[in-house]
């Protein structure tokens, strides 16, 4: 904690990194860990690695240092008078991680993933695509553009397949002219 202008500020040691060291959290920020999926994943992986691990204490952690009686390990989770400690005991007491939470945490991570996926689906369905709107384009019956009206007046408008066998199909050529020549004539006729 730092005092600045009479205010106590939290330093980055307590609230930085992937997870927050639970015992050092302030009570008003403890809710953050419950919405963090990385916290659940890390707890499950970490306590799984510590399960069955036996750690021997080295001389800096053994007290008393000078052989004045039985030495004991001075690390959180060690039994009094023991020269080693179990990894799971250290995880339970130092980090508040428990082996019984492994499958619970797995279920919570899957549930959080499904919740975020569901929210994403709803948002994608609700938001319009870029440049689109909810308007519907309606065509006036008998309308059409000026090019279609001009081609109908000249008699070379689009043909309907259902008019009969004697009529040309819309994709067939009626004369030696190419489609681009016909289009140029239609544009010229419409402009005059």
C-alpha positions in Angstrom: 0.0 0.0 0.0 1.2 3.5 -0.7 0.0 6.7 0.9 -0.6 9.4 -1.6 -2.3 12.6 -0.4 -3.7 10.7 2.6 -5.2 8.0 0.4 -4.1 4.4 0.6 -3.5 2.9 -2.8 -3.2 -0.7 -3.7 0.1 -1.6 -5.3 0.3 -3.8 -8.3 1.7 -6.8 -6.3 -1.7 -7.8 -5.1 -3.8 -7.4 -8.3 -1.5 -8.2 -11.2 -0.9 -11.3 -13.2 -3.2 -14.1 -14.2 -4.7 -14.7 -10.8 -4.9 -12.7 -7.6 -3.3 -14.1 -4.5 -6.4 -14.8 -2.6 -5.2 -14.3 1.0 -3.9 -10.9 0.2 -7.1 -9.6 -1.5 -9.1 -6.8 0.1 -12.6 -7.9 0.9 -14.2 -5.3 -1.4 -12.3 -6.7 -4.4 -12.8 -10.4 -3.6 -15.7 -10.7 -6.1 -13.3 -10.3 -9.0 -12.0 -13.9 -8.7 -15.4 -15.4 -9.0 -16.0 -13.9 -12.5 -12.5 -14.8 -13.8 -12.3 -18.1 -15.7 -8.5 -18.1 -15.5 -8.8 -18.3 -11.7 -10.8 -21.5 -11.9 -8.5 -23.0 -14.5 -5.4 -22.1 -12.6 -6.7 -23.5 -9.3 -7.5 -26.8 -10.9 -4.2 -27.1 -12.8 -2.1 -25.9 -9.9 -3.6 -28.1 -7.1 -3.5 -31.1 -9.5 0.3 -30.5 -9.9 0.8 -30.2 -6.2 -1.1 -33.4 -5.3 1.3 -36.0 -4.1 4.3 -33.7 -4.2 6.6 -33.9 -1.2 8.9 -30.9 -0.7 12.0 -31.2 1.5 12.9 -28.0 3.4 16.3 -26.5 2.7 18.3 -24.8 5.5 16.9 -21.3 5.0 13.5 -22.7 5.8 14.6 -25.0 8.6 14.4 -23.5 12.1 16.3 -23.2 14.4 19.2 -22.7 12.1 21.9 -23.7 14.5 21.2 -27.3 15.7 19.7 -26.2 19.1 17.0 -28.8 19.1 14.7 -30.4 16.5 14.3 -28.4 13.3 11.0 -27.7 11.7 10.0 -26.4 8.3 9.0 -22.7 8.4 6.8 -22.8 5.3 3.0 -22.5 5.4 1.3 -25.8 5.5 4.2 -27.8 7.1 3.4 -29.9 10.2 5.2 -28.7 13.4 8.6 -30.4 13.7 8.6 -31.8 10.2 11.5 -31.3 7.8 9.3 -31.6 4.7 5.8 -30.7 3.6 3.2 -32.0 1.2 2.4 -29.8 -1.8 -1.3 -30.1 -1.4 -1.1 -28.9 2.3 0.8 -25.8 1.1 -1.8 -25.2 -1.6 -4.6 -25.5 0.8 -3.2 -23.1 3.5 -1.1 -20.7 1.4 -3.3 -20.2 -1.6 -6.7 -21.6 -0.5 -6.7 -24.1 -3.4 -8.3 -27.4 -2.8 -8.2 -30.8 -4.6 -12.0 -31.1 -4.2 -12.4 -28.1 -6.5 -10.8 -29.6 -9.6 -14.0 -31.0 -11.2 -16.1 -28.1 -9.9 -13.8 -25.6 -11.5 -13.8 -27.6 -14.8 -17.6 -27.4 -14.8 -17.5 -23.6 -14.0 -15.1 -22.9 -16.9 -17.4 -24.8 -19.3 -20.5 -23.0 -17.9 -18.7 -19.6 -18.3 -17.7 -20.5 -21.8 -21.3 -21.5 -22.7 -22.6 -18.3 -21.1 -20.2 -16.1 -23.2 -21.1 -18.1 -26.3 -24.8 -17.6 -25.7 -24.3 -13.9 -25.2 -22.3 -13.7 -28.4 -25.0 -15.5 -30.3 -27.6 -13.1 -29.1 -25.5 -10.0 -29.8 -24.7 -11.2 -33.3 -28.3 -11.9 -34.1 -29.4 -8.5 -32.7 -26.8 -6.3 -34.3 -27.3 -5.4 -37.9 -24.6 -6.1 -40.4 -22.4 -3.1 -41.4 -24.2 -0.9 -43.9 -27.6 -2.6 -43.7 -30.8 -1.7 -42.2 -34.2 -3.2 -41.6 -35.9 -1.5 -44.6 -37.4 -3.7 -47.3 -37.1 -2.8 -50.9 -40.6 -2.8 -52.6 -41.2 -2.6 -56.3 -44.2 -0.8 -57.7 -46.4 -3.1 -59.8 -46.1 -2.2 -63.4 -43.2 0.1 -62.6 -39.7 -0.6 -63.6 -36.9 1.6 -64.7 -36.8 3.9 -67.7 -34.8 1.3 -69.7 -37.3 -1.4 -69.1 -40.2 0.9 -70.1 -38.3 2.0 -73.3 -37.6 -1.6 -74.3 -41.2 -2.5 -73.8 -42.3 0.4 -76.1 -39.8 -0.6 -78.8 -41.1 -4.2 -78.7 -37.8 -5.8 -77.6 -38.5 -6.1 -73.9 -37.8 -9.1 -71.9 -39.8 -12.2 -72.9 -41.7 -14.4 -70.6 -41.2 -18.1 -71.0 -44.9 -18.8 -70.4 -46.2 -16.7 -73.3 -45.8 -19.8 -75.6 -43.4 -21.7 -77.8 -43.3 -19.1 -80.6 -41.7 -16.5 -78.4 -37.9 -16.4 -78.0 -36.4 -17.3 -74.7 -34.7 -14.5 -72.8 -31.3 -16.1 -73.1 -31.5 -16.8 -76.8 -30.2 -14.6 -79.6 -32.8 -13.4 -82.0 -30.5 -11.9 -84.6 -26.9 -11.6 -85.5 -26.5 -8.8 -83.0 -24.6 -9.4 -79.8 -26.0 -8.7 -76.4 -23.7 -5.7 -75.9 -25.0 -4.2 -79.2 -28.6 -4.6 -78.0 -27.8 -3.1 -74.7 -26.2 0.0 -76.4 -29.3 0.4 -78.6 -31.6 0.2 -75.5 -29.5 2.8 -73.7 -29.5 5.1 -76.8 -33.3 4.6 -77.2 -33.9 5.5 -73.6 -31.8 8.6 -73.7 -33.5 10.0 -76.8 
